[in-house]
Amino acid sequence: MKFLIFGAGAIGSVIGGFLAKAGHEVTLVSRHKHIKAIKRSGLTIKGIWGRNFIPAEKFSGLLTKTAPGDFDYILLTVKSYDTESAAEQMKKTLVRAPLVVSMQNGLGNIEILEKHLGKKRVAGARLIFGARALSPGRVEVTVIAQPTAVGSKHKTLDRYRENMLRKLSDALDSAGVPAEYVGDVIPYLWAKAFYNAALNPLSALLQRSYGELAENPFTKQIMNSVIDETFTVAKAMGVKLFWKNSDEYNRYFYKKLVPPTASHYASMLSDLKKGKPEIDSINGAILALARKKNIPVPVNKVLTLLVKARCRQL
């Protein structure tokens, strides 16, 4: 199959690298230094999935910006604050695919893509594995909590696109990136929003790992409040969640999700240092949705403001 990985940072490089190693036609679009390093010395992926080297010739294309072309899938891995510009670039440069799959953090990315590209062309994926850039051309897979969940926002897909999403999850899984087809991806994206909203801003602001946050009674109290608020908003939005209440989710969160990612630091920490964290698509998105429903979410609001205030200080 033919893939375009749009925004191949750490996560996108892992996905694209494993797909290319498995024999798929993969084009990466990334920053100049990263692409230059891959062209010169190949892509190295180390970490919990072993050491993998993908030479430059295994990729169909190594680009610093999109160019006209036809693909089976466009996998979007840009930061959420770049979703709008990425969609506009795809339209302007005539890069096409039957499916554009958001593999991003936060809420609202699918809706932005649908606005520009149409509902039938857009799907989503929930990722809970961590990766970090070591240097240009070198990335590391650090943790995984669950397989990547691939699906659509819309429960009734035509058979062609449903089959394409099933093939995508199979391709990822057989390439070494654990994945599964889930049909309706929205509950999975909200489940990740609980996880990210509780952990990411605190990890970034306090420079602590997820495990340290969960062990500290004070940060744990803050995280519990974030999850309570977010759960209330999700229920008000009519999202069909996997848990009856936030207490049930909390037990799952602390017993199943945090332990395998305990040593991980949020990518928001490095983003914060660059002055461009994804807070508006995580806690900020929850705050925006809560306002529409007149639901108070004071802890999410404070964390959103603290992250933005910290950016202004740097």
GUDODO-848120 format. One record per residue (C-alpha): x, y negated, z; residue number from 0. Coordinates in pm, 1 decimal. Example, Ala and Ser with C-alpha at 12.3 -4.5 7.8 and 13.67 -1.06 7.14 Angstrom:
<nodes>
[[1230.0,450.0,780.0],0]
[[1367.0,106.0,714.0],1]
</nodes>
This chain:
<nodes>
[[0.0,0.0,0.0],0]
[[98.9,-360.5,-58.1],1]
[[127.8,-594.8,241.7],2]
[[202.9,-962.2,295.5],3]
[[312.7,-1041.0,650.7],4]
[[238.2,-1411.3,685.9],5]
[[434.4,-1557.9,975.5],6]
[[686.3,-1282.0,1039.7],7]
[[824.8,-1380.1,1377.6],8]
[[893.7,-1109.5,1633.9],9]
[[554.0,-933.8,1612.7],10]
[[521.3,-973.2,1236.0],11]
[[875.3,-847.3,1179.5],12]
[[805.6,-535.4,1384.0],13]
[[485.9,-460.7,1192.2],14]
[[637.8,-541.2,853.6],15]
[[960.5,-360.3,929.8],16]
[[790.9,-36.9,1031.9],17]
[[554.3,-48.5,732.2],18]
[[847.1,-105.8,493.9],19]
[[1045.8,176.3,653.5],20]
[[743.2,402.6,599.2],21]
[[754.3,328.9,226.9],22]
[[491.5,56.7,184.7],23]
[[549.0,-251.0,-30.7],24]
[[603.4,-531.2,221.4],25]
[[666.4,-900.9,169.7],26]
[[768.6,-1108.5,471.1],27]
[[708.1,-1483.4,499.7],28]
[[910.7,-1635.2,781.5],29]
[[1150.1,-1911.1,881.0],30]
[[1457.5,-1978.1,669.8],31]
[[1716.6,-1855.5,923.3],32]
[[1532.4,-1527.0,981.2],33]
[[1482.5,-1457.5,610.1],34]
[[1842.5,-1551.5,529.8],35]
[[1970.9,-1311.3,796.1],36]
[[1752.1,-1024.7,669.8],37]
[[1868.4,-1083.4,311.8],38]
[[2229.0,-1074.9,430.1],39]
[[2225.6,-796.6,690.5],40]
[[1881.1,-633.7,693.2],41]
[[1627.6,-626.4,977.6],42]
[[1713.0,-456.9,1306.1],43]
[[1433.3,-354.2,1543.2],44]
[[1536.9,-216.3,1881.8],45]
[[1356.3,-144.4,2206.1],46]
[[1101.4,105.3,2334.7],47]
[[1031.4,246.5,1985.4],48]
[[1397.5,322.5,1925.3],49]
[[1660.3,154.9,1712.6],50]
[[1547.5,98.0,1355.1],51]
[[1733.3,-61.9,1068.6],52]
[[1551.9,-172.8,754.3],53]
[[1782.7,-291.1,475.3],54]
[[1679.8,-594.0,272.0],55]
[[1616.5,-385.5,-39.3],56]
[[1336.7,-197.9,140.2],57]
[[1127.2,-517.7,132.5],58]
[[939.2,-619.7,-181.3],59]
[[982.4,-985.0,-96.9],60]
[[1157.6,-1205.5,159.0],61]
[[1012.1,-1555.9,140.2],62]
[[1015.3,-1880.4,337.5],63]
[[676.6,-1990.1,200.7],64]
[[382.0,-1826.0,32.2],65]
[[382.5,-1774.2,-342.8],66]
[[110.1,-1657.7,-584.0],67]
[[54.0,-1284.5,-563.6],68]
[[-192.6,-1002.6,-511.3],69]
[[-180.4,-772.4,-208.2],70]
[[-394.4,-504.4,-50.4],71]
[[-368.1,-675.2,288.8],72]
[[-249.5,-1005.7,428.3],73]
[[-156.8,-958.6,794.9],74]
[[-155.5,-1297.6,965.0],75]
[[87.7,-1320.8,1256.7],76]
[[139.9,-1697.0,1281.7],77]
[[82.5,-1877.9,1611.2],78]
[[-282.5,-1965.4,1659.8],79]
[[-220.3,-2339.8,1624.4],80]
[[-103.7,-2269.1,1265.3],81]
[[-408.5,-2064.8,1160.6],82]
[[-578.9,-2354.4,982.4],83]
[[-270.6,-2452.2,782.0],84]
[[-200.3,-2087.0,697.2],85]
[[-551.5,-2045.9,555.4],86]
[[-509.2,-2363.1,350.8],87]
[[-172.8,-2240.5,218.0],88]
[[-325.7,-1910.9,109.4],89]
[[-591.2,-2095.6,-90.2],90]
[[-350.8,-2346.1,-245.3],91]
[[-81.3,-2096.7,-345.5],92]
[[-331.7,-1842.9,-483.8],93]
[[-210.3,-1559.2,-264.8],94]
[[-490.6,-1303.1,-266.8],95]
[[-599.6,-984.3,-91.5],96]
[[-932.4,-809.5,-29.8],97]
[[-865.3,-838.2,344.0],98]
[[-689.7,-1096.6,560.3],99]
[[-638.6,-953.3,908.4],100]
[[-571.8,-1182.6,1203.2],101]
[[-314.5,-1018.8,1433.0],102]
[[-286.9,-1317.6,1664.4],103]
[[-331.3,-1421.3,2024.6],104]
[[-639.1,-1599.6,2144.4],105]
[[-997.0,-1665.4,2040.3],106]
[[-1124.7,-1847.4,1733.0],107]
[[-871.5,-1736.9,1471.2],108]
[[-1117.3,-1517.6,1282.3],109]
[[-1372.9,-1798.2,1269.0],110]
[[-1115.7,-2042.1,1125.4],111]
[[-1014.8,-1793.1,857.2],112]
[[-1378.0,-1720.1,769.1],113]
[[-1441.8,-2091.4,720.3],114]
[[-1166.7,-2110.2,457.3],115]
[[-1168.0,-1763.0,302.0],116]
[[-1518.8,-1625.3,349.7],117]
[[-1659.6,-1372.1,594.4],118]
[[-1615.1,-1066.6,372.2],119]
[[-1238.7,-1116.0,341.2],120]
[[-1155.6,-1153.2,711.5],121]
[[-1098.7,-895.7,984.5],122]
[[-905.9,-883.4,1310.3],123]
[[-675.8,-675.1,1523.6],124]
[[-612.0,-672.9,1897.4],125]
[[-242.2,-624.7,1975.6],126]
[[-111.8,-553.1,2322.8],127]
[[249.2,-479.2,2251.9],128]
[[527.7,-722.5,2320.0],129]
[[818.2,-819.8,2098.7],130]
[[1082.0,-1089.0,2112.4],131]
[[1331.0,-1237.0,1870.5],132]
[[1690.9,-1170.5,1976.2],133]
[[1852.0,-1362.3,1692.7],134]
[[1776.8,-1416.6,1321.5],135]
[[1726.9,-1071.5,1167.6],136]
[[1704.7,-893.5,1505.1],137]
[[1393.9,-829.1,1716.7],138]
[[1309.1,-611.0,2015.1],139]
[[989.3,-426.2,2107.8],140]
[[962.3,-473.0,2482.5],141]
[[631.9,-324.1,2606.5],142]
[[303.2,-170.9,2499.3],143]
[[-19.1,-140.6,2699.1],144]
[[-256.0,7.4,2438.6],145]
[[-268.9,90.9,2066.4],146]
[[-348.9,-188.7,1821.7],147]
[[-727.5,-202.9,1767.4],148]
[[-826.1,-279.4,1406.3],149]
[[-1179.7,-385.3,1315.0],150]
[[-1423.0,-648.4,1194.4],151]
[[-1618.3,-923.8,1365.0],152]
[[-1925.3,-798.4,1181.8],153]
[[-2069.0,-462.5,1280.1],154]
[[-2217.2,-392.9,935.9],155]
[[-1931.3,-376.7,686.0],156]
[[-1961.8,-253.0,330.9],157]
[[-1807.6,90.4,292.7],158]
[[-1516.9,-38.0,82.0],159]
[[-1388.2,-276.3,351.1],160]
[[-1455.5,-33.7,631.6],161]
[[-1243.0,223.1,449.0],162]
[[-971.5,-38.6,398.9],163]
[[-960.5,-110.6,772.3],164]
[[-944.6,261.0,847.6],165]
[[-657.6,295.6,601.4],166]
[[-480.0,1.1,764.6],167]
[[-501.3,153.7,1112.3],168]
[[-381.9,488.9,971.8],169]
[[-92.1,319.5,791.7],170]
[[19.6,136.8,1105.5],171]
[[-13.3,445.4,1322.2],172]
[[174.6,674.8,1085.4],173]
[[447.0,408.8,1043.8],174]
[[512.4,413.0,1419.5],175]
[[296.0,123.6,1539.7],176]
[[23.0,292.8,1749.7],177]
[[-316.5,185.9,1611.4],178]
[[-681.8,286.9,1590.2],179]
[[-991.2,176.9,1399.2],180]
[[-1259.6,36.2,1632.3],181]
[[-1527.3,-111.9,1407.0],182]
[[-1637.3,-413.1,1614.1],183]
[[-1316.5,-587.5,1720.1],184]
[[-1476.1,-872.7,1917.5],185]
[[-1497.3,-693.7,2256.7],186]
[[-1130.5,-601.0,2218.8],187]
[[-1030.4,-961.6,2144.1],188]
[[-1218.1,-1079.1,2453.1],189]
[[-1058.0,-805.6,2661.6],190]
[[-719.6,-937.1,2550.9],191]
[[-834.8,-1291.4,2630.1],192]
[[-892.8,-1181.3,2991.0],193]
[[-539.8,-1040.4,2997.4],194]
[[-371.8,-1337.9,2828.4],195]
[[-563.1,-1607.2,3015.9],196]
[[-474.3,-1455.5,3351.8],197]
[[-106.9,-1389.4,3279.6],198]
[[33.6,-1616.0,3008.6],199]
[[8.0,-1966.9,3156.8],200]
[[126.9,-1853.9,3499.8],201]
[[417.6,-1657.4,3350.7],202]
[[515.4,-1963.4,3147.6],203]
[[472.5,-2222.4,3422.1],204]
[[635.6,-2019.1,3700.0],205]
[[882.7,-1825.1,3481.8],206]
[[777.5,-1495.1,3634.0],207]
[[712.7,-1151.8,3484.8],208]
[[365.5,-1002.0,3471.6],209]
[[454.5,-758.7,3749.0],210]
[[577.5,-1036.2,3976.9],211]
[[254.7,-1229.2,3922.4],212]
[[43.7,-925.0,4010.1],213]
[[244.1,-856.9,4327.8],214]
[[225.4,-1212.8,4460.5],215]
[[-97.5,-1264.7,4662.7],216]
[[-120.1,-1631.1,4564.8],217]
[[-84.6,-1585.9,4189.0],218]
[[-308.5,-1280.1,4210.9],219]
[[-581.2,-1496.4,4360.1],220]
[[-547.2,-1741.2,4070.5],221]
[[-559.4,-1458.9,3814.8],222]
[[-870.9,-1313.2,3974.1],223]
[[-1043.5,-1651.3,3945.6],224]
[[-941.2,-1686.0,3579.4],225]
[[-1084.0,-1342.2,3502.6],226]
[[-1408.1,-1416.3,3693.9],227]
[[-1458.1,-1738.0,3496.2],228]
[[-1371.5,-1582.8,3161.5],229]
[[-1599.6,-1285.7,3222.7],230]
[[-1888.3,-1523.6,3295.8],231]
[[-1827.7,-1711.2,2969.2],232]
[[-1806.2,-1390.2,2765.4],233]
[[-2135.3,-1265.0,2908.6],234]
[[-2300.3,-1600.0,2832.7],235]
[[-2173.2,-1573.5,2473.0],236]
[[-2345.2,-1236.9,2439.6],237]
[[-2023.5,-1035.6,2403.3],238]
[[-2075.0,-665.5,2470.7],239]
[[-1792.6,-591.4,2711.7],240]
[[-1651.8,-257.9,2826.1],241]
[[-1698.1,-342.0,3196.7],242]
[[-2009.7,-420.1,3397.2],243]
[[-1849.7,-702.6,3593.3],244]
[[-1517.7,-874.0,3656.2],245]
[[-1441.7,-658.7,3959.2],246]
[[-1455.5,-349.1,3740.4],247]
[[-1226.2,-514.7,3486.3],248]
[[-984.9,-623.5,3761.7],249]
[[-935.7,-264.3,3874.7],250]
[[-858.5,-165.1,3516.2],251]
[[-631.7,-468.0,3469.3],252]
[[-412.3,-405.8,3773.4],253]
[[-400.7,-25.8,3745.3],254]
[[-380.2,30.0,3368.4],255]
[[-269.4,-285.8,3187.1],256]
[[-19.8,-461.7,3411.1],257]
[[202.6,-162.1,3509.5],258]
[[327.9,-78.4,3155.5],259]
[[393.8,-449.7,3088.7],260]
[[521.8,-541.0,3437.2],261]
[[868.4,-647.2,3318.9],262]
[[731.8,-861.8,3035.5],263]
[[740.0,-1243.1,3029.5],264]
[[473.2,-1423.1,2828.0],265]
[[579.0,-1549.1,2486.5],266]
[[418.6,-1873.3,2604.2],267]
[[731.7,-1927.1,2813.8],268]
[[952.3,-1968.9,2507.0],269]
[[673.0,-2153.9,2325.8],270]
[[646.5,-2394.6,2617.4],271]
[[1015.9,-2475.3,2587.9],272]
[[956.2,-2559.5,2220.3],273]
[[661.0,-2778.5,2315.9],274]
[[404.6,-2570.0,2123.1],275]
[[223.7,-2317.5,2345.9],276]
[[-94.1,-2138.6,2232.1],277]
[[-291.4,-2262.6,2531.8],278]
[[-575.1,-2409.7,2321.6],279]
[[-664.4,-2068.0,2180.8],280]
[[-650.3,-1893.8,2519.9],281]
[[-751.3,-2081.0,2838.2],282]
[[-834.4,-2389.8,2632.4],283]
[[-1068.9,-2186.6,2409.7],284]
[[-1243.3,-2047.5,2717.1],285]
[[-1281.1,-2403.2,2849.9],286]
[[-1431.4,-2522.2,2517.5],287]
[[-1681.5,-2235.5,2503.8],288]
[[-1772.4,-2285.7,2870.2],289]
[[-1856.9,-2651.5,2805.1],290]
[[-2104.2,-2547.8,2535.3],291]
[[-2280.3,-2326.7,2789.4],292]
[[-2244.2,-2573.3,3081.0],293]
[[-2042.2,-2319.5,3277.3],294]
[[-1778.8,-2452.6,3520.2],295]
[[-1435.0,-2295.6,3471.4],296]
[[-1212.2,-2508.8,3698.6],297]
[[-916.3,-2269.1,3716.9],298]
[[-895.8,-2225.7,3338.7],299]
[[-920.6,-2604.1,3306.7],300]
[[-637.8,-2669.5,3552.6],301]
[[-409.2,-2411.9,3387.3],302]
[[-479.1,-2565.6,3045.4],303]
[[-396.6,-2913.0,3174.0],304]
[[-83.8,-2795.7,3358.4],305]
[[58.3,-2630.5,3047.2],306]
[[-10.0,-2943.1,2841.2],307]
[[137.3,-3165.8,3112.6],308]
[[449.0,-2947.0,3123.4],309]
[[489.6,-2986.7,2747.3],310]
[[493.4,-3362.6,2783.5],311]
[[764.6,-3342.8,3047.7],312]
[[1000.9,-3139.9,2826.7],313]
</nodes>
